[in-house]
Amino acid sequence: MSLRVCILETDILRPELVDQYQGYGQMFQRLFSQQPIAAEFIVYNVMQGHYPADSEVFDAYLVTGSKADSFATDPWIETLKAYLLNRYERGDKLLGICFGHQLLALLLGGKSERASQGWGVGIHNYQLAAKAPWMSPVVEELTLLISHQDQVTALPENATVIASSDFCPFAAYHINDQVLCFQGHPEFIHDYSRALLDIRQLNLGEQIYQQGVASLARDHHGVTVAEWMMRFVAHKPQVA
């Protein structure tokens, strides 16, 4: 039986990118179609106030990336926080990417803020700090496409770091068998990252822009992370 995952989309793409990439919900659907675990996905854009009916049952809820700040107080963000806290208290599994990664950390007792390190763009490497049964296939180090100027600067007390770097110490974490989050973007592809770099070139500055463009010559583990996420959702912890 296939997993059912609710994608809570927290952004609307820039007009010049919509025709080619549609939205983050669709980008995640394309990504997850490349991994082996059967799953179906329904997208709700929470910026526009769309949420699943209470009668809908999902195996997990995924919070996407966004141009918004996770620590902002926009009404739609406050509504999302209340919704996610309710789902967490019900014991539902939660997945977070970039904005979602930061928002869930903040919501569950950690801290996210504008990073003193500045913008992270392009391909980034992380050291793996933990292993879990759902982290299959195994990789020696994790490589993901990134685009962020905010970071998680303190984790919730019960969180375990999965991946880290000097630039981003809390790049991925999990909370027991319920929450799994990544700062990087497994759903991004090289062309989309390049488009974002070109749009933000002036804001990034020439050095960061050129380093980001050069990094795109490498590959990344987006599909691997997609499989980890679905294995995490499917994982049933052994009861002693």
N, C-alpha and C positions, 0 to 999 in steps of 0.2 A: 504494500500500500504506500502511495507516495506521501511525502510530507506536505503540509500546507503552511506556507509562510506569508505573513502579512508584511508588505513593504510600506513603511511610513515615509513617504517622500517629503523632504523638508526644503525643497528649492524648486524654482522654475528656471530652466536654462536661459542664458542670454539669447536674444532673438536671432543672432547670427549663427547660433549653434543648434537651434531647435530642429530644423529640417533634417540635418544629418544624424543627430544623436537623440532626439525626442525628449528624453529626461532620464534622471538617475534610476527611476524604477525600471525603465526599459533596458538601461545599461546593465542593471543587475540581472534582469531576466536573461539577457544574452550571455552574461558571464556564467550563470548557474546552469545554463543548458549545456555547458562544456564539461561539467563534472558528472560522475557516474551515479549519484544517488537520486532516485526519482523524487521530484518535488514539483509542486505547482505554486505560483506566486500571484497574489492580488495586490495591486498598487492603489494606495490612497494618498492623495496629496494633502497633507495636514496644514500646509500654508493656506490652502483654500478652504480649510475647515472640514475636509472629508475624512471620516473614520469608519471602520467597519461597524455593522450592527452588533449589538450585544449577543445576538443569537449565533453569530459567526464564530466558529472554533478554529484556532490556528495552533500549530506546533511551536511557532516562534514569531516574534515581531522584530523586524529589522528597521533601524533608523538610519537614513542615508546622510550623506554629506550636504553641506549648505554654504552659501555665501554669508549667512547670518552668523553672529557670534553666539556660542552656546550659553554665554553668561549674560546675554541680553534679556530684556524684560518685555519684549513684544507680546501682545496678547496671545498670538498663536503659539509662541514658545511656552508661555505659562500654561496654556491648555494642554500642550503636548507633555509637559513635565508632570502635570497632575494625572494624565492618562497613563504614562509610563510607570509612575509610582504605584498606581492602582494595579497595573498588570504585574509588576514586581511583587507586590504584596500578595497577589493571588498565586504566585509561584510560576508564572509564565516565563518561558525562555526569551531573553532579549539579546539582540545583536546590534552593535553600533559601529558605524564607519565615520571617521573624521569628526564632523559636527556631532553625530550620534555617539561616538566614542567619548567625546568631551562632555556632552550633555548627561549621559548616564553616569559618568564619574562624578560630576557635579551633584547630580540628583541623589546619589547614594552615599554622599559624605566626603567626596574628594574635592579637588579644586581645578578649574580650568581658567586660563587667562591669556592675554596677549603675551607671546613668548619674547623674552629678551634676545633670543637667538635670531629673531627675524623670520623672513619667509623661508619655508622649505619647499622646494620644487623639483620636478624631474624624478629620476630614479634614486632611491635611497636604500642603503643596506642596514640591516639590524642584526645584532647578535641575539640568538635564542637563549632565553634565561630559564626556561622551564620546558618540561615535556608532559604530554598528556595522551591518553589512549586515542583521542579523536584527532591528534595531530599527525595524520597520515594522508598522503605520503610524507616521509621524513625528509627534511632538508637540513643542511648544515648551517646555513644562515638565510635570513629572510630578506627578499628584495621586493620593494613595492614602489609604484608611482605615488607621488605625494603632491599636495598643493595646499599648504596651510601656513597661517601666521599666528595661530593660537595653539596652545598645547595643554595637556593635562599636567599640572605641576604638583599635585598630591593625589594619591589614589585613595579610594575608600578603604577602610581598615581591613576588610576581609578580602581584598583583591590580591591576585597573584600576577606579577609581571611575567609576560610571555616573551616579549621582544623589546630590545632597547638599543640605543646608540648614544654617543656623546651629545649629539644634536637633540635627540628626543628620547629621554630616559624611560618614559612610560608609553612606548609606542604601541603596545598591545597588552591586554590584561584579560583575565577571566575572574569571575566571582563564582567559585564552586562550579556547579553544573548548570548555572542559571543565566549568567551574563558573559558574553564574549565580545570584545571590542578591539578595533584596529584604527590607528591614526591614518595609516596609508589607505590608498584607494584600489582594492583589487578589481573593481569594475572599470577603472580607467583603461584606455588603450593609448598607445603612443601618439596617434594622430590627435586625440582629444587633448592630451597633455600639452602637445605642441601648440594647439590652438589657444589654450589658456595662457601659455607662456607668451605668445605673440600679443594677446589682448592686454596682458599685464606688464609688458616690457618696460614701459616708462616707470611704473610704480616699483618694479623689482630693482631697477638699476641694471646697467649693462653687464656687470660682472656676474651677478646672480643669474640673469637671463641666459648668458652664454654658457655658464656651467650647467644650467638646467637643460639647455638644448643638447649640449655635448653628452650628457648622461643618458639621453634617450637612445643612444646607440646600443645600450644593453637591454637584456630581457628582464622580466619580473615574474613573481610567483603569484599573480592574481588568481589563476585557475586553481593553484594549490590551496590558497586561502579559502576560495569558494568551497572546495571539498572539505577542508577543516570545519568550516562553518556548518555545512550540512551534516557532517559526522557529529559535531557538537550537539546539533538539534536532535539527531536520532539517538544519541548516546543515552543509555539508561544506566545510571550508576548502580553498582552492586550493593545490595543491602547486607550488612554483616549479620 
